[in-house]
Amino acid sequence: MYRTRAERFDDLVLQAVAQLEPRWSAELSSVEFAVEEIPAAGVLADLPDPVPLARLDSGSGNPRDPARPAAPPRIVLFRRPLLARADGEEELAELVLDVVVEEFARLLGVDPRAVDPGYSAED
């Protein structure tokens, strides 16, 4: 079955999340994951990196106020910047996992090594 490049990328994100599931299933159950091609122009000013690989939306709203429903935390990976950084499928899979770990750790307020003891990304 033929899979587009975008679909294969989505699969890598799902695989990265699946690697964290056994240890973090309760915490992951409330987090949404998404993929965008590139960051929106208005978002770039709010992000610390000149070419961000992902964005963390912490969530908002009040679950007790129907006028302001709660939005779950959301981790958005940017496909094109990640593809540009990787030299092949294996390196891309490792990079996607590292970015998912980093953003999830930021959401939890912990070190990435606490999320994934195998995390070893270089800054």
Summary of the structure (lengths in Angstrom):
residues: 123
radius of gyration: 15.0
end to end distance: 37.3
largest distance: 47.3
contacts: 312
relative contact order: 0.18
helix: 48%
strand: 13%
